[in-house]
Amino acid sequence: MTVNDAMLAVAQNLAQKYGYIEVESPATHNALNDKFWGNVAIGMAARKSGQVVDIKTCRYIIPTFEEEKAGGCNGNPRIHIDMFWGKPRLNISLPDKTFACLTYEAGALSEAQAFGPAGLELAAEVKKQIDSLLD
């Protein structure tokens, strides 16, 4: 199983656990078509050597109604996979403003960010889940 496939599986499990709904089913995203210039540069370099940089992306959200937004609810609870410098990145944002983001390179965690009340615990748990699928 690739890191990207493991991230897709973990994203789906987290979405089910927290009640998120799928708004973008897994789809292949080419670096050359990305908004971030760094991904485009990686895609252009890979193309010169005859390679293609693709990442399978997905997006889950918790629907938020206008009255909930007015009440102070975090309007962005989501789980999604995107591309960062040609590598898959899993982002998890929970309604309580807990956030974790993990990027993998060459089958290993290369970068992680965590914010909020339980961000470090969430990042550690997600890393553990991804790594267990890679073993």
ABEGO torsion letter per residue (X at the ends): XBAAAAAAAAAAAAAAAAGBBBABBBBBBBAAABABAAAAAAAAAAAAAGBBBBBBBBBBBBBBBAAAAAAGBBAABBBBBBBBGGBBBBBBBBAAGBBBBBBBBGGBBABBBBBEAAAAAAAAAAAAAAAAAAX
